[in-house]
Amino acid sequence: MVEANHSLAQTLIAAQARITTAAICLAQLKARAAVKDNLRKQGLKPAHFAAREITAWAQVYLDEHPELVADARPVIEAWTMEGRFGKRAQRALALALGVHKTTEL
């Protein structure tokens, strides 16, 4: 019984870690898009810049706009509950959120 509870705790921690990682990734993608849009507004072409430069500017943008990560988290949770990341991730999140039954399970 103790092993089952330990395994459950590990599953919950892993589910939350995956959600956080995916939210940060989505926020970084949005930050890169914002940087590219800003370059276009200045009349510049993003293709003329190295990817590492855009990524560095996107990281600065993300540091200045931490709400991007907070806004991305519910999106990732919804995608996970829809099963876009697979059934194992869906079940782990459902367990972490205390949802007993999902439409895909």
C-alpha positions as a Markdown table, in Angstrom:
| # | Residue | x | y | z |
|---|---|---|---|---|
| 1 | Met | 0.0 | 0.0 | 0.0 |
| 2 | Val | 2.8 | 2.4 | 0.8 |
| 3 | Glu | 4.4 | 1.6 | -2.6 |
| 4 | Ala | 1.2 | 2.4 | -4.3 |
| 5 | Asn | 0.9 | 5.8 | -2.6 |
| 6 | His | 4.6 | 6.6 | -3.4 |
| 7 | Ser | 4.0 | 5.7 | -7.0 |
| 8 | Leu | 0.9 | 7.8 | -7.1 |
| 9 | Ala | 2.8 | 10.8 | -5.7 |
| 10 | Gln | 5.5 | 10.3 | -8.3 |
| 11 | Thr | 2.9 | 10.2 | -11.1 |
| 12 | Leu | 1.3 | 13.4 | -9.9 |
| 13 | Ile | 4.7 | 15.2 | -9.7 |
| 14 | Ala | 5.6 | 13.9 | -13.1 |
| 15 | Ala | 2.3 | 15.1 | -14.6 |
| 16 | Gln | 2.7 | 18.6 | -13.2 |
| 17 | Ala | 6.3 | 18.7 | -14.4 |
| 18 | Arg | 5.2 | 17.8 | -17.9 |
| 19 | Ile | 2.4 | 20.4 | -17.9 |
| 20 | Thr | 4.9 | 23.1 | -16.7 |
| 21 | Thr | 7.5 | 22.1 | -19.3 |
| 22 | Ala | 4.9 | 22.2 | -22.1 |
| 23 | Ala | 3.5 | 25.5 | -20.9 |
| 24 | Ile | 7.0 | 27.1 | -21.0 |
| 25 | Cys | 7.6 | 25.7 | -24.4 |
| 26 | Leu | 4.3 | 27.1 | -25.7 |
| 27 | Ala | 5.1 | 30.4 | -24.1 |
| 28 | Gln | 8.5 | 30.5 | -25.8 |
| 29 | Leu | 6.9 | 29.8 | -29.2 |
| 30 | Lys | 4.5 | 32.7 | -28.6 |
| 31 | Ala | 7.4 | 34.9 | -27.5 |
| 32 | Arg | 9.3 | 34.0 | -30.7 |
| 33 | Ala | 6.2 | 34.9 | -32.8 |
| 34 | Ala | 5.9 | 38.2 | -31.0 |
| 35 | Val | 9.6 | 39.0 | -31.7 |
| 36 | Lys | 9.1 | 38.1 | -35.4 |
| 37 | Asp | 6.0 | 40.2 | -35.6 |
| 38 | Asn | 7.9 | 43.1 | -34.0 |
| 39 | Leu | 10.7 | 42.7 | -36.6 |
| 40 | Arg | 8.1 | 42.7 | -39.4 |
| 41 | Lys | 6.5 | 45.9 | -38.0 |
| 42 | Gln | 9.9 | 47.5 | -38.2 |
| 43 | Gly | 10.1 | 46.6 | -41.9 |
| 44 | Leu | 12.7 | 43.9 | -41.3 |
| 45 | Lys | 12.6 | 40.2 | -42.4 |
| 46 | Pro | 13.0 | 37.6 | -39.6 |
| 47 | Ala | 14.7 | 35.4 | -42.1 |
| 48 | His | 17.6 | 37.8 | -42.2 |
| 49 | Phe | 18.4 | 37.1 | -38.5 |
| 50 | Ala | 20.0 | 34.1 | -37.0 |
| 51 | Ala | 17.7 | 31.8 | -35.1 |
| 52 | Arg | 19.8 | 32.2 | -32.0 |
| 53 | Glu | 19.3 | 36.0 | -32.1 |
| 54 | Ile | 15.5 | 35.6 | -32.3 |
| 55 | Thr | 15.6 | 33.0 | -29.5 |
| 56 | Ala | 17.6 | 35.4 | -27.3 |
| 57 | Trp | 15.2 | 38.3 | -28.0 |
| 58 | Ala | 12.3 | 35.9 | -27.3 |
| 59 | Gln | 13.8 | 35.0 | -24.0 |
| 60 | Val | 14.1 | 38.6 | -23.0 |
| 61 | Tyr | 10.5 | 39.1 | -24.2 |
| 62 | Leu | 9.4 | 36.1 | -22.1 |
| 63 | Asp | 11.2 | 37.5 | -19.1 |
| 64 | Glu | 9.3 | 40.8 | -19.5 |
| 65 | His | 6.0 | 39.0 | -20.1 |
| 66 | Pro | 5.7 | 36.2 | -17.5 |
| 67 | Glu | 1.9 | 36.1 | -18.1 |
| 68 | Leu | 2.6 | 34.1 | -21.3 |
| 69 | Val | 3.5 | 31.1 | -19.2 |
| 70 | Ala | 0.5 | 31.6 | -17.0 |
| 71 | Asp | -1.8 | 31.9 | -20.1 |
| 72 | Ala | -0.2 | 28.8 | -21.7 |
| 73 | Arg | -0.8 | 26.5 | -18.8 |
| 74 | Pro | -4.6 | 26.2 | -19.2 |
| 75 | Val | -4.2 | 25.6 | -22.9 |
| 76 | Ile | -1.7 | 22.7 | -22.2 |
| 77 | Glu | -4.1 | 21.3 | -19.6 |
| 78 | Ala | -7.0 | 21.4 | -22.0 |
| 79 | Trp | -4.9 | 19.8 | -24.8 |
| 80 | Thr | -3.8 | 17.1 | -22.4 |
| 81 | Met | -7.3 | 16.4 | -21.2 |
| 82 | Glu | -8.3 | 16.1 | -24.9 |
| 83 | Gly | -5.7 | 13.4 | -25.3 |
| 84 | Arg | -3.4 | 15.3 | -27.7 |
| 85 | Phe | -0.3 | 14.1 | -25.7 |
| 86 | Gly | -1.5 | 10.5 | -25.4 |
| 87 | Lys | -3.7 | 8.6 | -23.0 |
| 88 | Arg | -1.0 | 8.1 | -20.4 |
| 89 | Ala | -0.5 | 11.9 | -20.0 |
| 90 | Gln | -4.3 | 12.3 | -20.1 |
| 91 | Arg | -4.8 | 9.8 | -17.2 |
| 92 | Ala | -1.9 | 11.3 | -15.2 |
| 93 | Leu | -3.4 | 14.8 | -15.5 |
| 94 | Ala | -6.9 | 13.6 | -14.7 |
| 95 | Leu | -5.4 | 11.9 | -11.6 |
| 96 | Ala | -3.5 | 15.1 | -10.6 |
| 97 | Leu | -6.6 | 17.3 | -11.0 |
| 98 | Gly | -8.8 | 14.8 | -9.2 |
| 99 | Val | -11.0 | 14.2 | -12.2 |
| 100 | His | -12.5 | 10.7 | -12.0 |
| 101 | Lys | -13.6 | 10.3 | -15.6 |
| 102 | Thr | -12.7 | 12.0 | -18.8 |
| 103 | Thr | -14.3 | 11.6 | -22.2 |
| 104 | Glu | -11.3 | 9.9 | -23.7 |
| 105 | Leu | -10.6 | 7.5 | -20.9 |
